[in-house]
């Protein structure tokens, strides 16, 4: 099966770990570490993350902001 132009690549496990690290850093008040973790996400995974969050009606920025506001507890 060949990929189509509309197919979205999956989120690689390492990218998921970087996203988790970014959310954790935001929740603990470390925006620099949060940004650094996001910068480590590969482009294909980044696209997949953006696609997935859009399907959920949110964005990565909203997730980071929510983690920063709530300390990751909600």
C-alpha positions in Angstrom: 0.0 0.0 0.0 1.5 3.4 -1.0 0.9 6.5 1.1 -1.5 9.0 -0.2 -1.1 12.8 -0.2 -3.8 13.0 2.5 -2.2 10.4 4.8 -0.8 11.7 8.0 2.4 10.1 9.3 2.2 8.7 12.8 3.7 10.3 15.9 7.0 8.6 16.6 7.5 7.4 20.2 10.4 9.8 20.8 8.3 12.7 19.6 5.6 11.7 22.0 8.2 11.6 24.8 9.3 15.1 23.8 5.7 16.4 23.8 5.3 14.9 27.3 8.5 16.6 28.4 7.3 19.9 27.0 4.0 19.6 28.9 5.8 18.6 32.1 8.2 21.5 31.8 5.3 23.9 31.2 3.5 22.5 34.2 6.5 23.0 36.4 7.1 26.6 35.2 10.1 26.0 32.9 9.1 27.6 29.6 12.7 27.3 28.2 12.7 23.5 28.8 9.2 23.3 27.3 10.3 25.1 24.1 13.5 23.0 23.9 11.5 19.8 24.1 9.1 21.0 21.4 12.1 21.9 19.2 13.3 18.3 19.4 10.2 16.9 17.7 10.8 15.8 14.1 8.8 17.5 11.4 6.6 14.5 10.4 5.7 13.8 14.0 5.1 17.6 14.5 2.6 17.6 11.7 0.9 14.5 13.1 0.7 16.1 16.5 -0.9 19.2 15.1 -3.3 17.1 13.1 -4.3 15.1 16.1 -4.7 18.1 18.4 -6.8 19.8 15.7 -9.1 16.7 15.6 -9.5 17.1 19.3 -10.5 20.8 18.9 -7.3 22.2 20.4 -3.7 23.0 19.6 -0.3 22.3 21.0 -0.1 26.0 22.2 -3.4 25.5 24.1 -2.1 22.3 25.7 1.1 24.0 26.8 -0.9 27.0 28.1 -3.2 24.7 30.0 -0.4 22.8 31.6 1.3 26.0 32.6 -2.0 27.4 34.2 -2.9 24.2 36.0 0.5 22.8 36.9 -0.6 19.7 34.9 -3.1 18.6 37.5 -6.3 19.0 35.4 
